Amino acid sequence: MSNLIFTNARLIDPETGTDSTGWLHVTEDRIAARGESEAPDTGAQVIDCGGHCLAPGIVDIGVKVCEPGERHKESYKSAGLAAAAGGVTTIITRPDTSPAIDTPESLEFVTRRAQADAPVNVLPMAALTKGREGREMTEIGFLQDAGAVAFTDCDHVVANTKVFSRALTYARSCNALVIAHPQEPGLSNGAAATSGKFAALRGLPAVSPMAERMGLDRDIALLEMTGAQYHADQITTARALPALERAKRNGLDITAGTSIHHLTLNELDVADYRTFFKVKPPLRSEDDRQAVIEAVRTGLIDTISSMHTPQDEESKRLPFEEAASGAVALETLLPAALRLYHSGQLDLPTLFRAMALNPAKRLGLDSGRLSEGAPADLVLFDPDVPFLLDRFSLRSKSQNTPFDGQRMQGKVTATYVAGQEVYRRP
């Protein structure tokens, strides 16, 4: 059983919004005490943090693990190792596998595989409609009983409004969270870039930012009708923010997230047609990026996630518009987020509010905190150490990261799950 005391730590507490020097005592799998004076002599194993940051482990909503169907791209073992190395202590997995996770049996399969192979907490989401085809909703109640923490068709928008409204109504009766991808599917189908002068010059099929606003407006209208719990997986444009703000002000049960790639990259990064920069929705303008950063700072956007999407070399080494969308980000989520800290745009408590506390709160978890009694899921990291990212050093089976070869700052020193060390930097 764990009996650890972290001393000389820079405690990053998103719940109180503080960044202070102190100590933290862990017994068994929980945080027992913390303080800012000299650490008490408890007989525990002392871990001198050397002034590095100690924060709640990241809770990452929307991680794709490619079991079943595409295990060569990512397995629970490789995703778990990548998460631990990235300071992610809880991954919320997507159901966009092959076949989709849309039955209790398939959900139980991935749950058993995760428990056996992954060193971090793994909580699965299930599909909202059968096969993620948008025609018939899944057995939400049975899937909840089997362990599903939320329901989503991922990037497949349920275009049939009647089907989506019925699914929201049923989810509300089960007190289930629905996670949706706000896009107008007709406009966004086949898009590889955001419309504008840059996409036109590059000859890329593009979609207007209004497609996100239109999709969100529809979903908000259905929320008013059904009263369901709703989370928008990625808000990436300035055009969508006023609608989100009105929905929250009107008391709807709505939260929203964004991806680390949309916070740290923009449409100009695809200039050389590098397919590692092709994500869904496509990278936006610099004005959109800045607006989304400000929305995270104010709390209008609640969560930041990796949207970890492994793709093999064969899926990416294609012409830009034909290549598969997505990027791996479990290991790069924290150092990429620290770019916003080093640029002075977001402080560390705000970052961990969006990466740990708010995702945990939305899912009803007691993690994401440094308070007494909270799970001892922790990340110790040095925010200042510089490094050059080599994608072949990543622990994911797929290495499709847009940050390959880029200078980054901030590395995880150690990761703890339930008080047990699951990663230490060599």
Sequence and secondary structure as in RCSB ss.txt:
>XXXX:A:sequence
MSNLIFTNARLIDPETGTDSTGWLHVTEDRIAARGESEAPDTGAQVIDCGGHCLAPGIVDIGVKVCEPGERHKES
YKSAGLAAAAGGVTTIITRPDTSPAIDTPESLEFVTRRAQADAPVNVLPMAALTKGREGREMTEIGFLQDAGAVA
FTDCDHVVANTKVFSRALTYARSCNALVIAHPQEPGLSNGAAATSGKFAALRGLPAVSPMAERMGLDRDIALLEM
TGAQYHADQITTARALPALERAKRNGLDITAGTSIHHLTLNELDVADYRTFFKVKPPLRSEDDRQAVIEAVRTGL
IDTISSMHTPQDEESKRLPFEEAASGAVALETLLPAALRLYHSGQLDLPTLFRAMALNPAKRLGLDSGRLSEGAP
ADLVLFDPDVPFLLDRFSLRSKSQNTPFDGQRMQGKVTATYVAGQEVYRRP
>XXXX:A:secstr
  EEEEEEEEEEETTTTEEEEEEEEEETTEEEEEESSS    S EEEE TT EEEE EEEEEE   TTT TTT  
HHHHHHHHHHTTEEEEEE   SSS S SHHHHHHHHHHHHHH SSEEEE B SBGGG SSSB  HHHHHHTT   
B  TTS    HHHHHHHHHHHHHTT EEEE    HHHHTT  EESSHHHHHHT  EE THHHHHHHHHHHHHHHH
H  EEEES    GGGHHHHHHHHHTT  EEEEEEHHHHH  GGGGTT  GGG  SS    HHHHHHHHHHHHHTS
S EEE  B    HHHHSS TTTS   B  TTTHHHHHHHHHHTTSS HHHHHIIIIIHHHHHTT S S  STTSB
  EEEEEEEEEEE  GGG SSS    TTTT EEEEEEEEEEETTEEEEE  
